[in-house]
Amino acid sequence: MSNIVACPLTPDRWEDIVTVFGGGDGKGDCGRCWCMWWRLPRRDFEEGLGKKNKALFRERVEAGPPPGLIAFDDTGVPVGWVQIGPRGDVPNWNVPQRLTAPLDPDEASSPGVWGISCFVVRVGFRRRGCFAALLDASIDWAKENGARALDACPVDTCERRPASGLYHGLASAFRKRGFVELTRRRPDRPLMRLEFTTQD
């Protein structure tokens, strides 16, 4: 796969994210979650698995701003997704007990502190550079939209895992792009950050 383009998920691209998520029938990647895990209380999330979560995520997309980026291959086929935005957009990502929680609690609501909370690459399009393209585009998107810092809590392990278990991203790829480790609350999951230099 080459020439992957990542675009903000705006309402006119709704059918494209439906394709990435497997149609919302519970069979494809995120077909039950619909990226609502980090947004809802656990009980509400579990009660909404599938169609209800899909409807809630559509409301979020319609309301804007874009909750992430969707990737297309060079034929225009939607192939992947990354959820990225201010930490405040994904409140459960900031819960103190989480591996992803900020070191400074005030950063949970800071519009300048962003986070990358999950990736999806469609079956059949993996290991072709989609994840790397989404990560690079995420860095650009955060910087262009006023972020002063971009956090992530990727997987850092030599153990083999199914692709579906790597939705946090791979720590090695983040390191290559300048992310530094802030803390490690579990051996395989560093909390990492990329700081952006303010240009006057």
ZIKA-V263335 format. One record per backbone hydrogen bond with DSSP energy under -0.5 kcal/mol. CO is the residue of the C=O (numbers start at 1). NH is the residue of the N-H. Records with the same first field share a line. If there is no record, write none. Layout:
CO = NH ; NH
This chain:
2 = 74
5 = 72
7 = 70
8 = 10
10 = 13
11 = 14
13 = 16 ; 17
14 = 18
15 = 19
16 = 20
17 = 21
18 = 23
19 = 22
21 = 24
22 = 25
28 = 31
30 = 34
32 = 50
33 = 36
36 = 39 ; 40
38 = 92 ; 93
41 = 45
42 = 46
43 = 47
44 = 48
46 = 49
48 = 53
49 = 51
50 = 54
51 = 55
52 = 56
53 = 57
54 = 58
55 = 59
56 = 60
57 = 61
58 = 62
59 = 63
60 = 64
67 = 84
68 = 9
69 = 82
70 = 7
71 = 79 ; 80
72 = 5
73 = 76
77 = 73
79 = 122
80 = 71
81 = 120
82 = 69 ; 84
83 = 117 ; 118
85 = 115
86 = 89
87 = 90
90 = 93
91 = 94
92 = 95
95 = 98
98 = 101
103 = 105
104 = 107
105 = 108
106 = 109
107 = 110
110 = 113
112 = 114 ; 148 ; 149
113 = 87
114 = 151
115 = 85 ; 117
116 = 153
118 = 83
120 = 81
122 = 125
125 = 128
129 = 133
130 = 134
131 = 135
132 = 136
133 = 137
134 = 138
135 = 139
136 = 140
137 = 141
138 = 142
139 = 143
140 = 144
141 = 145
142 = 147
143 = 146
148 = 196
149 = 114
150 = 194
151 = 116
152 = 192
155 = 171
162 = 165
163 = 166
164 = 167
166 = 169
167 = 119
169 = 155
170 = 173 ; 174
171 = 175
172 = 176
173 = 177
174 = 177 ; 179
175 = 178
180 = 193
183 = 191
186 = 189
188 = 156
189 = 185 ; 186
190 = 192
191 = 182 ; 183
192 = 152
193 = 180
194 = 150
198 = 200
